[in-house]
Amino acid sequence: MNRKVKKIILFFGILIAGLSVSHAGVIVLEGNYQGKNLYVQNPFASSGVGFCAYEVTVNGQVTTDEVNSSAFEIDFKNLGLKPGDKVVVKIEHKDDCTPKVLNPEVLKPKSTFTTQSISVDPKTSTLKWTAKDESGKLTYTIEQFRWNKWVKVGEVDGIGTPDAHEYQFKVSPNSGKNKFRVKQVDYTGQPRLSNPTDFNSDIPAVTEGPEKVKDFINFSTATMYEIYDEYGNIAKRGFGDKVDVTDLKKGIYYLNYDNSMTQFIKK
């Protein structure tokens, strides 16, 4: 066999091998079981022979769903899944068509928690809450009511199962009355809120100065702060016992700190 024939055979061998690995596509969906099934629209293959999808696996297990139809349901009930369990769905399909999953959002965690208790231990400045009825892993955002608004002060990952779970987060109280809450935001964009909890702190009120500032604003003790320009744009925020304002332009600024709202002039 001459070299030219060998090259032709090799070329067609590679071509056939390439066709053999590209005959199919796969749709992968990952999320958590929320107690609902998936629905799939399954068109005919472009060749006109058979339907597009031909196999479905959930967590590596081939399902018994009837995929040989124009629409089918991926039924999770027979797989022994519990709400909140991790789910990986793979829909194998022919490469000349694409099935459509009609409700992929059912695998996204939804905020369903209910708060059994929420309080702050004033001795340790620790916010503690007990929540149940979670149906997926979502982050809890901890918020503190300061300066006539709710301010984010931290995050804690939710466990995501229906059982009651205890959480805690170290907070930095301001002087006087304090109010805290937790919330979750799911794929709908709508926040789910706990009831607020409040307590009175006996820590001394923070003072600041000077009123006309060239370089630094000094606080009597470390505190959370925000600085806004005269147009309401945030200029600086942070936590500390002083703020470097040398990079701010001259003018009037509004300062929030501790539980106070005031203003200063940048010289």
DRENVOMI-394801 format. One record per residue (C-alpha): x, y, z; residue number from 1; chain; residue in one letter. Coordinates in nm, 4 decimals. Layout:
% DRENVOMI-394801
atom x = X, y = Y, z = Z, zami = NUM, lumlum = A, roti = a
...
END
This chain:
% DRENVOMI-394801
atom x = 0.0000, y = 0.0000, z = 0.0000, zami = 1, lumlum = A, roti = m
atom x = 0.1549, y = 0.3264, z = -0.1095, zami = 2, lumlum = A, roti = n
atom x = 0.1790, y = 0.6388, z = 0.1038, zami = 3, lumlum = A, roti = r
atom x = -0.0947, y = 0.8244, z = -0.0884, zami = 4, lumlum = A, roti = k
atom x = -0.3523, y = 0.5500, z = -0.0191, zami = 5, lumlum = A, roti = v
atom x = -0.2491, y = 0.5407, z = 0.3477, zami = 6, lumlum = A, roti = k
atom x = -0.3106, y = 0.9169, z = 0.3776, zami = 7, lumlum = A, roti = k
atom x = -0.6562, y = 0.8839, z = 0.2193, zami = 8, lumlum = A, roti = i
atom x = -0.7499, y = 0.6012, z = 0.4558, zami = 9, lumlum = A, roti = i
atom x = -0.6175, y = 0.7985, z = 0.7546, zami = 10, lumlum = A, roti = l
atom x = -0.8152, y = 1.1086, z = 0.6482, zami = 11, lumlum = A, roti = f
atom x = -1.1432, y = 0.9196, z = 0.6226, zami = 12, lumlum = A, roti = f
atom x = -1.0700, y = 0.7416, z = 0.9495, zami = 13, lumlum = A, roti = g
atom x = -1.0320, y = 1.0746, z = 1.1271, zami = 14, lumlum = A, roti = i
atom x = -1.3452, y = 1.2086, z = 0.9568, zami = 15, lumlum = A, roti = l
atom x = -1.5520, y = 0.9054, z = 1.0623, zami = 16, lumlum = A, roti = i
atom x = -1.4166, y = 0.9272, z = 1.4187, zami = 17, lumlum = A, roti = a
atom x = -1.5092, y = 1.2945, z = 1.4299, zami = 18, lumlum = A, roti = g
atom x = -1.8623, y = 1.2164, z = 1.3168, zami = 19, lumlum = A, roti = l
atom x = -1.8963, y = 0.9461, z = 1.5780, zami = 20, lumlum = A, roti = s
atom x = -1.8261, y = 1.1839, z = 1.8682, zami = 21, lumlum = A, roti = v
atom x = -2.0330, y = 1.4753, z = 1.7378, zami = 22, lumlum = A, roti = s
atom x = -2.3623, y = 1.2952, z = 1.6718, zami = 23, lumlum = A, roti = h
atom x = -2.5245, y = 1.4214, z = 1.9908, zami = 24, lumlum = A, roti = a
atom x = -2.5563, y = 1.7215, z = 2.2213, zami = 25, lumlum = A, roti = g
atom x = -2.6388, y = 1.7534, z = 2.5878, zami = 26, lumlum = A, roti = v
atom x = -2.8298, y = 2.0058, z = 2.7979, zami = 27, lumlum = A, roti = i
atom x = -2.7111, y = 2.0238, z = 3.1588, zami = 28, lumlum = A, roti = v
atom x = -2.9163, y = 2.1794, z = 3.4382, zami = 29, lumlum = A, roti = l
atom x = -2.7921, y = 2.2038, z = 3.7957, zami = 30, lumlum = A, roti = e
atom x = -2.9795, y = 2.3134, z = 4.1046, zami = 31, lumlum = A, roti = g
atom x = -3.1722, y = 2.1841, z = 4.4037, zami = 32, lumlum = A, roti = n
atom x = -3.4877, y = 1.9769, z = 4.4181, zami = 33, lumlum = A, roti = y
atom x = -3.7759, y = 2.2033, z = 4.5192, zami = 34, lumlum = A, roti = q
atom x = -4.0575, y = 1.9466, z = 4.5025, zami = 35, lumlum = A, roti = g
atom x = -4.1527, y = 2.0233, z = 4.1416, zami = 36, lumlum = A, roti = k
atom x = -4.0870, y = 1.8426, z = 3.8123, zami = 37, lumlum = A, roti = n
atom x = -3.9317, y = 1.9684, z = 3.4888, zami = 38, lumlum = A, roti = l
atom x = -4.1237, y = 1.9865, z = 3.1604, zami = 39, lumlum = A, roti = y
atom x = -3.9472, y = 1.9511, z = 2.8267, zami = 40, lumlum = A, roti = v
atom x = -4.0643, y = 2.0434, z = 2.4771, zami = 41, lumlum = A, roti = q
atom x = -3.9186, y = 1.7798, z = 2.2467, zami = 42, lumlum = A, roti = n
atom x = -3.9318, y = 1.8548, z = 1.8706, zami = 43, lumlum = A, roti = p
atom x = -3.8728, y = 1.6096, z = 1.5874, zami = 44, lumlum = A, roti = f
atom x = -3.5129, y = 1.5685, z = 1.4726, zami = 45, lumlum = A, roti = a
atom x = -3.4319, y = 1.7771, z = 1.1651, zami = 46, lumlum = A, roti = s
atom x = -3.3870, y = 1.4553, z = 0.9686, zami = 47, lumlum = A, roti = s
atom x = -3.7540, y = 1.3787, z = 1.0352, zami = 48, lumlum = A, roti = g
atom x = -3.6655, y = 1.0501, z = 1.2014, zami = 49, lumlum = A, roti = v
atom x = -3.7627, y = 1.0294, z = 1.5681, zami = 50, lumlum = A, roti = g
atom x = -3.7702, y = 1.2931, z = 1.8385, zami = 51, lumlum = A, roti = f
atom x = -3.4820, y = 1.5170, z = 1.9424, zami = 52, lumlum = A, roti = c
atom x = -3.4097, y = 1.4029, z = 2.3010, zami = 53, lumlum = A, roti = a
atom x = -3.3385, y = 1.0364, z = 2.3523, zami = 54, lumlum = A, roti = y
atom x = -3.2080, y = 0.9973, z = 2.7104, zami = 55, lumlum = A, roti = e
atom x = -3.2376, y = 1.1789, z = 3.0430, zami = 56, lumlum = A, roti = v
atom x = -3.0221, y = 1.1226, z = 3.3518, zami = 57, lumlum = A, roti = t
atom x = -3.0624, y = 1.2708, z = 3.6990, zami = 58, lumlum = A, roti = v
atom x = -2.7532, y = 1.2593, z = 3.9179, zami = 59, lumlum = A, roti = n
atom x = -2.6086, y = 1.0005, z = 3.6791, zami = 60, lumlum = A, roti = g
atom x = -2.9140, y = 0.7731, z = 3.6937, zami = 61, lumlum = A, roti = q
atom x = -3.1110, y = 0.7098, z = 3.3727, zami = 62, lumlum = A, roti = v
atom x = -3.4754, y = 0.8050, z = 3.4276, zami = 63, lumlum = A, roti = t
atom x = -3.7778, y = 0.6034, z = 3.3183, zami = 64, lumlum = A, roti = t
atom x = -3.9482, y = 0.9101, z = 3.1701, zami = 65, lumlum = A, roti = d
atom x = -4.1136, y = 0.8586, z = 2.8316, zami = 66, lumlum = A, roti = e
atom x = -3.8941, y = 1.0823, z = 2.6154, zami = 67, lumlum = A, roti = v
atom x = -4.0214, y = 0.9465, z = 2.2850, zami = 68, lumlum = A, roti = n
atom x = -4.2889, y = 1.2151, z = 2.2519, zami = 69, lumlum = A, roti = s
atom x = -4.3253, y = 1.5814, z = 2.1555, zami = 70, lumlum = A, roti = s
atom x = -4.3330, y = 1.6818, z = 2.5243, zami = 71, lumlum = A, roti = a
atom x = -4.2406, y = 1.4946, z = 2.8390, zami = 72, lumlum = A, roti = f
atom x = -4.2028, y = 1.5388, z = 3.2134, zami = 73, lumlum = A, roti = e
atom x = -3.8887, y = 1.4686, z = 3.4143, zami = 74, lumlum = A, roti = i
atom x = -4.0403, y = 1.3179, z = 3.7268, zami = 75, lumlum = A, roti = d
atom x = -3.8212, y = 1.3444, z = 4.0378, zami = 76, lumlum = A, roti = f
atom x = -4.0687, y = 1.1734, z = 4.2714, zami = 77, lumlum = A, roti = k
atom x = -3.9394, y = 0.8226, z = 4.1993, zami = 78, lumlum = A, roti = n
atom x = -3.5760, y = 0.9122, z = 4.2651, zami = 79, lumlum = A, roti = l
atom x = -3.5982, y = 0.9404, z = 4.6434, zami = 80, lumlum = A, roti = g
atom x = -3.4971, y = 1.3062, z = 4.6475, zami = 81, lumlum = A, roti = l
atom x = -3.5654, y = 1.5332, z = 4.9427, zami = 82, lumlum = A, roti = k
atom x = -3.6329, y = 1.9086, z = 4.9119, zami = 83, lumlum = A, roti = p
atom x = -3.2993, y = 2.0888, z = 4.8959, zami = 84, lumlum = A, roti = g
atom x = -3.1064, y = 1.7903, z = 4.7540, zami = 85, lumlum = A, roti = d
atom x = -2.8516, y = 1.8675, z = 4.4813, zami = 86, lumlum = A, roti = k
atom x = -2.9738, y = 1.7814, z = 4.1316, zami = 87, lumlum = A, roti = v
atom x = -2.7808, y = 1.7493, z = 3.8037, zami = 88, lumlum = A, roti = v
atom x = -3.0026, y = 1.6830, z = 3.5017, zami = 89, lumlum = A, roti = v
atom x = -2.8555, y = 1.5858, z = 3.1642, zami = 90, lumlum = A, roti = k
atom x = -3.0742, y = 1.5702, z = 2.8527, zami = 91, lumlum = A, roti = i
atom x = -2.8995, y = 1.3876, z = 2.5674, zami = 92, lumlum = A, roti = e
atom x = -3.0236, y = 1.4933, z = 2.2240, zami = 93, lumlum = A, roti = h
atom x = -2.9414, y = 1.4667, z = 1.8551, zami = 94, lumlum = A, roti = k
atom x = -2.7106, y = 1.7309, z = 1.7171, zami = 95, lumlum = A, roti = d
atom x = -2.9508, y = 1.8649, z = 1.4517, zami = 96, lumlum = A, roti = d
atom x = -3.2125, y = 1.9861, z = 1.7005, zami = 97, lumlum = A, roti = c
atom x = -3.2479, y = 2.1196, z = 2.0553, zami = 98, lumlum = A, roti = t
atom x = -3.5166, y = 2.0352, z = 2.3137, zami = 99, lumlum = A, roti = p
atom x = -3.6473, y = 2.3198, z = 2.5299, zami = 100, lumlum = A, roti = k
atom x = -3.6844, y = 2.3033, z = 2.9075, zami = 101, lumlum = A, roti = v
atom x = -3.9984, y = 2.5023, z = 2.9831, zami = 102, lumlum = A, roti = l
atom x = -3.9519, y = 2.5665, z = 3.3555, zami = 103, lumlum = A, roti = n
atom x = -3.5807, y = 2.5514, z = 3.4525, zami = 104, lumlum = A, roti = p
atom x = -3.6468, y = 2.7906, z = 3.7414, zami = 105, lumlum = A, roti = e
atom x = -3.7952, y = 2.5062, z = 3.9499, zami = 106, lumlum = A, roti = v
atom x = -3.4394, y = 2.3909, z = 4.0271, zami = 107, lumlum = A, roti = l
atom x = -3.3382, y = 2.7322, z = 4.1582, zami = 108, lumlum = A, roti = k
atom x = -3.3598, y = 2.7789, z = 4.5347, zami = 109, lumlum = A, roti = p
atom x = -3.6536, y = 2.9866, z = 4.6511, zami = 110, lumlum = A, roti = k
atom x = -3.6601, y = 3.1718, z = 4.9788, zami = 111, lumlum = A, roti = s
atom x = -3.9180, y = 3.0038, z = 5.2003, zami = 112, lumlum = A, roti = t
atom x = -3.7635, y = 3.0340, z = 5.5458, zami = 113, lumlum = A, roti = f
atom x = -3.9617, y = 3.1184, z = 5.8562, zami = 114, lumlum = A, roti = t
atom x = -3.7947, y = 3.2641, z = 6.1628, zami = 115, lumlum = A, roti = t
atom x = -3.8628, y = 3.0863, z = 6.4903, zami = 116, lumlum = A, roti = q
atom x = -3.6567, y = 3.3286, z = 6.6975, zami = 117, lumlum = A, roti = s
atom x = -3.4197, y = 3.6223, z = 6.6490, zami = 118, lumlum = A, roti = i
atom x = -3.2348, y = 3.8241, z = 6.9143, zami = 119, lumlum = A, roti = s
atom x = -2.9061, y = 3.9931, z = 6.9995, zami = 120, lumlum = A, roti = v
atom x = -2.6948, y = 3.8914, z = 7.2971, zami = 121, lumlum = A, roti = d
atom x = -2.5845, y = 4.2347, z = 7.4282, zami = 122, lumlum = A, roti = p
atom x = -2.2923, y = 4.0850, z = 7.6217, zami = 123, lumlum = A, roti = k
atom x = -2.1275, y = 3.9373, z = 7.3117, zami = 124, lumlum = A, roti = t
atom x = -2.2900, y = 4.1598, z = 7.0449, zami = 125, lumlum = A, roti = s
atom x = -2.3995, y = 3.8430, z = 6.8638, zami = 126, lumlum = A, roti = t
atom x = -2.7114, y = 3.8268, z = 6.6505, zami = 127, lumlum = A, roti = l
atom x = -2.8692, y = 3.4816, z = 6.6801, zami = 128, lumlum = A, roti = k
atom x = -3.1636, y = 3.3434, z = 6.4871, zami = 129, lumlum = A, roti = w
atom x = -3.3317, y = 3.0096, z = 6.4303, zami = 130, lumlum = A, roti = t
atom x = -3.4932, y = 2.9462, z = 6.0906, zami = 131, lumlum = A, roti = a
atom x = -3.6813, y = 2.6518, z = 5.9414, zami = 132, lumlum = A, roti = k
atom x = -3.8579, y = 2.5605, z = 5.6147, zami = 133, lumlum = A, roti = d
atom x = -3.5607, y = 2.6458, z = 5.3910, zami = 134, lumlum = A, roti = e
atom x = -3.5965, y = 2.4821, z = 5.0487, zami = 135, lumlum = A, roti = s
atom x = -3.2564, y = 2.5656, z = 4.8976, zami = 136, lumlum = A, roti = g
atom x = -2.9181, y = 2.7100, z = 4.9862, zami = 137, lumlum = A, roti = k
atom x = -2.9402, y = 3.0877, z = 4.9888, zami = 138, lumlum = A, roti = l
atom x = -2.7341, y = 3.3499, z = 5.1672, zami = 139, lumlum = A, roti = t
atom x = -2.8767, y = 3.5353, z = 5.4657, zami = 140, lumlum = A, roti = y
atom x = -2.7988, y = 3.9071, z = 5.4537, zami = 141, lumlum = A, roti = t
atom x = -2.7736, y = 4.0726, z = 5.7952, zami = 142, lumlum = A, roti = i
atom x = -2.9016, y = 4.4307, z = 5.8042, zami = 143, lumlum = A, roti = e
atom x = -2.8898, y = 4.7004, z = 6.0694, zami = 144, lumlum = A, roti = q
atom x = -3.1231, y = 4.9989, z = 6.0804, zami = 145, lumlum = A, roti = f
atom x = -2.9014, y = 5.3053, z = 6.0801, zami = 146, lumlum = A, roti = r
atom x = -2.9435, y = 5.6593, z = 5.9516, zami = 147, lumlum = A, roti = w
atom x = -3.3122, y = 5.6081, z = 5.8651, zami = 148, lumlum = A, roti = n
atom x = -3.2420, y = 5.3067, z = 5.6391, zami = 149, lumlum = A, roti = k
atom x = -3.1463, y = 4.9386, z = 5.6471, zami = 150, lumlum = A, roti = w
atom x = -2.7704, y = 4.8911, z = 5.6002, zami = 151, lumlum = A, roti = v
atom x = -2.6034, y = 4.5609, z = 5.5073, zami = 152, lumlum = A, roti = k
atom x = -2.3523, y = 4.4568, z = 5.7727, zami = 153, lumlum = A, roti = v
atom x = -2.2742, y = 4.0948, z = 5.6848, zami = 154, lumlum = A, roti = g
atom x = -2.3709, y = 3.7607, z = 5.5302, zami = 155, lumlum = A, roti = e
atom x = -2.4171, y = 3.4019, z = 5.6485, zami = 156, lumlum = A, roti = v
atom x = -2.4733, y = 3.1027, z = 5.4183, zami = 157, lumlum = A, roti = d
atom x = -2.8029, y = 2.9235, z = 5.4682, zami = 158, lumlum = A, roti = g
atom x = -2.8084, y = 2.5444, z = 5.5086, zami = 159, lumlum = A, roti = i
atom x = -3.1063, y = 2.5061, z = 5.2778, zami = 160, lumlum = A, roti = g
atom x = -3.3065, y = 2.2208, z = 5.4326, zami = 161, lumlum = A, roti = t
atom x = -3.6495, y = 2.2295, z = 5.6049, zami = 162, lumlum = A, roti = p
atom x = -3.5241, y = 2.1405, z = 5.9547, zami = 163, lumlum = A, roti = d
atom x = -3.4695, y = 2.4143, z = 6.2120, zami = 164, lumlum = A, roti = a
atom x = -3.1172, y = 2.5597, z = 6.1981, zami = 165, lumlum = A, roti = h
atom x = -2.9419, y = 2.7996, z = 6.4328, zami = 166, lumlum = A, roti = e
atom x = -2.7311, y = 3.0847, z = 6.2937, zami = 167, lumlum = A, roti = y
atom x = -2.5265, y = 3.3634, z = 6.4450, zami = 168, lumlum = A, roti = q
atom x = -2.3291, y = 3.6685, z = 6.3390, zami = 169, lumlum = A, roti = f
atom x = -2.1080, y = 3.9100, z = 6.5332, zami = 170, lumlum = A, roti = k
atom x = -2.2457, y = 4.2635, z = 6.4966, zami = 171, lumlum = A, roti = v
atom x = -2.1105, y = 4.6096, z = 6.5807, zami = 172, lumlum = A, roti = s
atom x = -2.3817, y = 4.7924, z = 6.7752, zami = 173, lumlum = A, roti = p
atom x = -2.4164, y = 5.1683, z = 6.7716, zami = 174, lumlum = A, roti = n
atom x = -2.4881, y = 5.3623, z = 7.0893, zami = 175, lumlum = A, roti = s
atom x = -2.8492, y = 5.3761, z = 7.2029, zami = 176, lumlum = A, roti = g
atom x = -3.1195, y = 5.1779, z = 7.0242, zami = 177, lumlum = A, roti = k
atom x = -3.0175, y = 4.9079, z = 6.7770, zami = 178, lumlum = A, roti = n
atom x = -3.2361, y = 4.7171, z = 6.5311, zami = 179, lumlum = A, roti = k
atom x = -3.1365, y = 4.4160, z = 6.3198, zami = 180, lumlum = A, roti = f
atom x = -3.3007, y = 4.1753, z = 6.0752, zami = 181, lumlum = A, roti = r
atom x = -3.2032, y = 3.9051, z = 5.8245, zami = 182, lumlum = A, roti = v
atom x = -3.3243, y = 3.8594, z = 5.4689, zami = 183, lumlum = A, roti = k
atom x = -3.2836, y = 3.6368, z = 5.1640, zami = 184, lumlum = A, roti = q
atom x = -3.3289, y = 3.7260, z = 4.7967, zami = 185, lumlum = A, roti = v
atom x = -3.4000, y = 3.4431, z = 4.5505, zami = 186, lumlum = A, roti = d
atom x = -3.4198, y = 3.4292, z = 4.1696, zami = 187, lumlum = A, roti = y
atom x = -3.7447, y = 3.6293, z = 4.1725, zami = 188, lumlum = A, roti = t
atom x = -3.5570, y = 3.9307, z = 4.3083, zami = 189, lumlum = A, roti = g
atom x = -3.8101, y = 3.9711, z = 4.5899, zami = 190, lumlum = A, roti = q
atom x = -3.6608, y = 3.9844, z = 4.9421, zami = 191, lumlum = A, roti = p
atom x = -3.7946, y = 3.7625, z = 5.2198, zami = 192, lumlum = A, roti = r
atom x = -3.7506, y = 3.9279, z = 5.5600, zami = 193, lumlum = A, roti = l
atom x = -3.7399, y = 3.8175, z = 5.9200, zami = 194, lumlum = A, roti = s
atom x = -3.9062, y = 4.0215, z = 6.1896, zami = 195, lumlum = A, roti = n
atom x = -3.6659, y = 4.2842, z = 6.3261, zami = 196, lumlum = A, roti = p
atom x = -3.5167, y = 4.2567, z = 6.6719, zami = 197, lumlum = A, roti = t
atom x = -3.3993, y = 4.5531, z = 6.8783, zami = 198, lumlum = A, roti = d
atom x = -3.2084, y = 4.6241, z = 7.1964, zami = 199, lumlum = A, roti = f
atom x = -3.0523, y = 4.9223, z = 7.3708, zami = 200, lumlum = A, roti = n
atom x = -2.6755, y = 4.9456, z = 7.3933, zami = 201, lumlum = A, roti = s
atom x = -2.5042, y = 5.1184, z = 7.6840, zami = 202, lumlum = A, roti = d
atom x = -2.1848, y = 5.1951, z = 7.4897, zami = 203, lumlum = A, roti = i
atom x = -2.0972, y = 5.5688, z = 7.4899, zami = 204, lumlum = A, roti = p
atom x = -2.2083, y = 5.7826, z = 7.1978, zami = 205, lumlum = A, roti = a
atom x = -1.9348, y = 5.8485, z = 6.9417, zami = 206, lumlum = A, roti = v
atom x = -1.8227, y = 6.2066, z = 6.8810, zami = 207, lumlum = A, roti = t
atom x = -1.6402, y = 6.3482, z = 6.5788, zami = 208, lumlum = A, roti = e
atom x = -1.4549, y = 6.6545, z = 6.4607, zami = 209, lumlum = A, roti = g
atom x = -1.3557, y = 6.8989, z = 6.3362, zami = 210, lumlum = A, roti = p
atom x = -1.6474, y = 7.0676, z = 6.1608, zami = 211, lumlum = A, roti = e
atom x = -1.4158, y = 7.2127, z = 5.8962, zami = 212, lumlum = A, roti = k
atom x = -1.1789, y = 6.9421, z = 5.7759, zami = 213, lumlum = A, roti = v
atom x = -0.8542, y = 6.9604, z = 5.5820, zami = 214, lumlum = A, roti = k
atom x = -0.7188, y = 6.6067, z = 5.6115, zami = 215, lumlum = A, roti = d
atom x = -0.8799, y = 6.3758, z = 5.8712, zami = 216, lumlum = A, roti = f
atom x = -1.2138, y = 6.3361, z = 6.0470, zami = 217, lumlum = A, roti = i
atom x = -1.1490, y = 6.1916, z = 6.3926, zami = 218, lumlum = A, roti = n
atom x = -1.3951, y = 5.9783, z = 6.5906, zami = 219, lumlum = A, roti = f
atom x = -1.3790, y = 5.9233, z = 6.9654, zami = 220, lumlum = A, roti = s
atom x = -1.3866, y = 5.5472, z = 6.8971, zami = 221, lumlum = A, roti = t
atom x = -1.4078, y = 5.3198, z = 6.5951, zami = 222, lumlum = A, roti = a
atom x = -1.7450, y = 5.3350, z = 6.4208, zami = 223, lumlum = A, roti = t
atom x = -1.9196, y = 5.2544, z = 6.0937, zami = 224, lumlum = A, roti = m
atom x = -1.9446, y = 5.5632, z = 5.8724, zami = 225, lumlum = A, roti = y
atom x = -2.0650, y = 5.6931, z = 5.5366, zami = 226, lumlum = A, roti = e
atom x = -1.9821, y = 6.0181, z = 5.3575, zami = 227, lumlum = A, roti = i
atom x = -2.2007, y = 6.1642, z = 5.0805, zami = 228, lumlum = A, roti = y
atom x = -2.1375, y = 6.4656, z = 4.8622, zami = 229, lumlum = A, roti = d
atom x = -2.3905, y = 6.7477, z = 4.8239, zami = 230, lumlum = A, roti = e
atom x = -2.5561, y = 6.5609, z = 4.5340, zami = 231, lumlum = A, roti = y
atom x = -2.6173, y = 6.2449, z = 4.7391, zami = 232, lumlum = A, roti = g
atom x = -2.3366, y = 6.0404, z = 4.5833, zami = 233, lumlum = A, roti = n
atom x = -2.1463, y = 5.8090, z = 4.8166, zami = 234, lumlum = A, roti = i
atom x = -1.7904, y = 5.9343, z = 4.8604, zami = 235, lumlum = A, roti = a
atom x = -1.6554, y = 5.7039, z = 5.1307, zami = 236, lumlum = A, roti = k
atom x = -1.7754, y = 5.4320, z = 5.3656, zami = 237, lumlum = A, roti = r
atom x = -1.6028, y = 5.2066, z = 5.6116, zami = 238, lumlum = A, roti = g
atom x = -1.5261, y = 5.1349, z = 5.9762, zami = 239, lumlum = A, roti = f
atom x = -1.2560, y = 5.3018, z = 6.1847, zami = 240, lumlum = A, roti = g
atom x = -1.1640, y = 5.5772, z = 6.4291, zami = 241, lumlum = A, roti = d
atom x = -1.0700, y = 5.8283, z = 6.1579, zami = 242, lumlum = A, roti = k
atom x = -1.1305, y = 5.9018, z = 5.7912, zami = 243, lumlum = A, roti = v
atom x = -0.8782, y = 6.0392, z = 5.5436, zami = 244, lumlum = A, roti = d
atom x = -1.0587, y = 6.3038, z = 5.3342, zami = 245, lumlum = A, roti = v
atom x = -0.7563, y = 6.4649, z = 5.1706, zami = 246, lumlum = A, roti = t
atom x = -0.8702, y = 6.3372, z = 4.8314, zami = 247, lumlum = A, roti = d
atom x = -1.2152, y = 6.4986, z = 4.8546, zami = 248, lumlum = A, roti = l
atom x = -1.2880, y = 6.8222, z = 4.6722, zami = 249, lumlum = A, roti = k
atom x = -1.3726, y = 7.1343, z = 4.8702, zami = 250, lumlum = A, roti = k
atom x = -1.7372, y = 7.1705, z = 4.9643, zami = 251, lumlum = A, roti = g
atom x = -2.0155, y = 7.0482, z = 5.1897, zami = 252, lumlum = A, roti = i
atom x = -2.0424, y = 6.6771, z = 5.2739, zami = 253, lumlum = A, roti = y
atom x = -2.2887, y = 6.4723, z = 5.4765, zami = 254, lumlum = A, roti = y
atom x = -2.1549, y = 6.2324, z = 5.7381, zami = 255, lumlum = A, roti = l
atom x = -2.3336, y = 5.9347, z = 5.8924, zami = 256, lumlum = A, roti = n
atom x = -2.1683, y = 5.7590, z = 6.1857, zami = 257, lumlum = A, roti = y
atom x = -2.2678, y = 5.5716, z = 6.5017, zami = 258, lumlum = A, roti = d
atom x = -2.6376, y = 5.6670, z = 6.5260, zami = 259, lumlum = A, roti = n
atom x = -2.5797, y = 6.0268, z = 6.4132, zami = 260, lumlum = A, roti = s
atom x = -2.6288, y = 6.2182, z = 6.0887, zami = 261, lumlum = A, roti = m
atom x = -2.4393, y = 6.5439, z = 6.0433, zami = 262, lumlum = A, roti = t
atom x = -2.2357, y = 6.7406, z = 5.7898, zami = 263, lumlum = A, roti = q
atom x = -1.8899, y = 6.8942, z = 5.7548, zami = 264, lumlum = A, roti = f
atom x = -1.7031, y = 7.1316, z = 5.5248, zami = 265, lumlum = A, roti = i
atom x = -1.3967, y = 7.0111, z = 5.3349, zami = 266, lumlum = A, roti = k
atom x = -1.1459, y = 7.2967, z = 5.3244, zami = 267, lumlum = A, roti = k
END
